[in-house]
Amino acid sequence: MGTQIRISREGGSLPCEVCGFPTMHVAQVVADDGTVLGRTLVCTTCQLGRGRQEQAVEPDAPPDEVPAG
């Protein structure tokens, strides 16, 4: 199953410094056996956007080239 990120529905949300929406949450990082490994901040708006971007990129596509200079 792997490590999971769990966001509590009871916790509040904060404004995200990246997107500006009030969708930043404190989440728990949880191991397979249920042990809480730590906490992290997760923006649900930015995560959704990142997931869509990753789906749009072809897996074998070369990285973007930046011109020298």
N, C-alpha and C positions, 0 to 999 in steps of 0.2 A: 504494500500500500504506500509506504513512504511517509516522509514528514509532511505534516499538514499545517496550514494556517487557519486558525479559528477566530472569527470575529464575533464578539458578543452582541446580541441584539439589544441588550439592556444598557450597554455603554453608550455614551454620547458620541458626537462627532465634532471634529474641528475643521477649520478652513485649511485646505491643502495649499502649500506654498507654490506648487507647480501649476495646478489648474485653477485654483481660486475657489473651487466649490467646497461646501462644508461636508465633505465625504471622507475625511481622514479619520481612521479608527485605530484604536490600540487593539492588536490581535495577539493571540498566543501561538507560539510555535510548538507543535505537539508531535512527539515521537510515536512510532507504531504502537508501543505499549501503553500509550496514554500519558506518559510523563511529559510535563510541561518543560520544554527546554529553554524558553525565554519569551520575551515579548518584542514586538516590532510594530512600527506604524505602517498602515496600509491605506492607500487611497483607492477606493473602489472605482472611482471615475477614471483615474489614470490606468488602473489595472485592466479595465475593460478596453480602453484605447490601445494599450500595449498588446493585448490578446488579438485584437483585430489587425494590428500592424504585422504581427508575427504570422498570421494566417495569410496575409497578402504577399509575403515574401516567399519566393520560390526557394526550396531547400538547397538546390544546387547552383543558385545564382551567385555570380562573383560579387565580392564586396564593392561598394561604390568607390570609384577612383577619384582622387582629389588631384587636380593639376599642381605640379610643383611650381614654386615661385612665389 
